[in-house]
Amino acid sequence: MKRLFTVWGALAVSGVLNTASIITMAMAGLMTALIISPMARAETTPAELPTLVKASYKIYKGSLLIGQNDEVFERKGMRYTITSDTHAEGPLAIFFKERILYKSEGLIGPQGLQPAAFEQVRADASRSTYAKFDWDKKDIVSLRNGNTETFDLPDGTQDRLSSMYQFMLAVPRTSQLTVWMSQGKRSEKYVYQKQGEPTIKTPIGDFATVFYSRDAKEGESKSQLWLAKNKFHLPVRIIFEDKNGAFEQVLASLSVQ
């Protein structure tokens, strides 16, 4: 399989790219689903948070395994670091060896996680991104390929990694959630609706979950997210869909300390 339709996350740009890019684009869409961190004070204190979380997710397009995402959350006092490593799996792994690395670091404050820096590292350095979150100036300063851009930083904004772990502190309880999320550049606003609290099956067992889906308008990408109620509301299943098809990410292993 030499070509697959690409997923451009919230932008949902159509077109066909070579499969070397499919993991990145699928994850951009999948991680866009992970922005439901409510604008509320944290319900859990930093001392009650895990000091280490290791989670691995399998990524599918239909029934075809195309990738794996390995993440590590570490907490030291009032500071956190999250790293993510995405790479091809299944048939694609024979042809494409690039690993896509992400890193988020920051503080744990009154509203939960507060990103200070977000980084995406690619084999092609011109496609790597580094962003600094300046909360005093309310700016996101983004550096890519030697160019620097500055964007507004709304209160409560999360990056694409911190958004996943924000649920550990600010548990989603409302039927509708509206938040801001940045992928290292401009913050974007998203609205999600609660769909229920089903129990779902995964390769590592059944999980009682809270289920949200994006309140998408015509022409917008769709995303669905299942959060584990008894595992710090970590995501156990994510589906992203646009006109090019659906991508699914499923929890394959989890360690919490």
Phi, psi and omega in degrees: 000111186263339182219144175223154173294142182267160174241126182254036176058220184296336181286332178049048179283128181280165178138169181243127177239163176291158187291352174297337182261353190295324182294316179299313184289323176297317181291326176301319177289316181296316182288337174298336177292341190264052185237024187268056178260107188295151181279071182219164178291150181297141179266344181242137179279156179305325181294338181270350181284153171298151174272341181209127174232128174240123182226137175238138181234139172267141182246130183235148164243106191065231178265000184272121174287123182240345182191174175221143178237120179250126183234149177225125174251128178233136177239132173231101183065240181261014179242150178226156171222135176234132174237150181221135180232113180248133181212163181290147176224169179068211183302327182294332184296338179293326188256333188235118188253355185295139173251138180250119187251139176230150177214134175232138176215150182177203184250164172251113187241195183300330180259011180107220181288137179233098183300140173252328180208146178224137184221138170240127183243123178241159176300322174274104186302334181292345180257002177279153182223139172232131181230136176250132178262107181261095185287335177292317180269353183060043182234147164252119179257114188248130179242124177213128176053040177082358180255138180246130177232151179238134182231158176294148180238093179295150177304139176081002181299137174246158170265178188291344175264312182299332181301325180295319187266354174299332180297336179295332183257315181249090185292127179289122182234343184274162181282338178226134180234132179233123184215174178246140179218140179240139173257032179101359177224228184297137175285143179233150184261136180227148178237130178235148180243138177287134183249349181148189181225066183281161169263127183239156180264140175226171178299343181248016175126181180270145180228133168283128189230166164250129189248122177237150173226151181290137176278076188275139174273171180301129180092348179271156176290153179249149176210148180227147187217130177246121183253133182284115184294328184255012177228055175059024180057036172285145179294135176246342177207139179220136174233129175241137184217135169221193185296345180269357179127185184245144175237139182236138176238127185233135179298129182246335175203151182208130175229127182233127179235000000 
